[in-house]
Amino acid sequence: MLGCGALGSVAAEILARAGVGTLTLIDRDTVEWSNLQRQALYTEADAEAGRAKADAACEHLKTINSSITYHAHAVDVTAENIAELLRDADFVVDGSDNFGIRFLLNDYSLERSLPWVHGGCLGATGQVALFSGMGQPCFRCLVPAPPDAASVETCETAGVVGAATHSIASLEAMEAIRHLTMPEKPAAPPPVLSLDFWNHRVRQIKIPRSRCPACSDGHRDFLYGDLAAAADRSAVLCGRNAVQVQGENRNKLDLVHMAERWQTLGAVDQNAFFVRLHLPDQYSVTLFRDGRAIITGTEDLSAARSLYARYVGG
Ligand SMILES: [Zn+2]
């Protein structure tokens, strides 16, 4: 489950109840109050505590079906760690909220012939597309290049209806179940399903067969190329009054040591996934094992970077 938000958390619950053998839950973020409108796996207590979504999802799913194996990773998926995170996966469900990760996943899926289902939702509309990882069509045939961030509406700017995200998540889980249980692969790739739940419109879109840099020409620009190396994971987290900062040190950080260092600076929360410092002013710093931090209280990237340098270092 690549992303455990509106799509991933719901699809994960369906798959856990269906009894898939192993579920790997990957999400970089923490539970926010505004998530509860659609992310049915989480509770007010999770939002109050600001728990890592991967951690909270894993705990709740264990109470739903304790007989399957779970792995939880509170990390940002990058070109450096995707192979390790998805090494044992038979199928990937896209529960992500950004194009960068989908292009990276597309490259990785073609490299490994790993099938995945793409899901996206906005307002009361959504789409679902299955990709075999074995050539045409791939996600890059559908979306040739990542759109300019400023031109894309997001769930934060356009809003999203929880009933729509549940429907799309359910269709994604359906594709996963079909793929994992069906011994014979369909001869032709299924069309992209585009749904407008508000206006009761359903469209099937056939992805045009044309020359594609990824699946025709074998380029893996987002996995090995310049686009992978240049990807700066620091980003303003839309509508959250928060910024993600990726430090230089991506080795496993000693969070216990960091918590001790922070004791005199403010209130400190700590668990297996992160350590969080509540500063006396409006800021808080949530530091994950992979050296990544979410700084809340600002949407200014440079202010967040300087807070990171001051309290984490590097
Ligand atoms: Zn393609």
Residues whose N, C-alpha, C, O or C-beta is under 5 A from the ligand:
A	BS01	ZN	P137 C138 R140 C141 C212 A214 C215
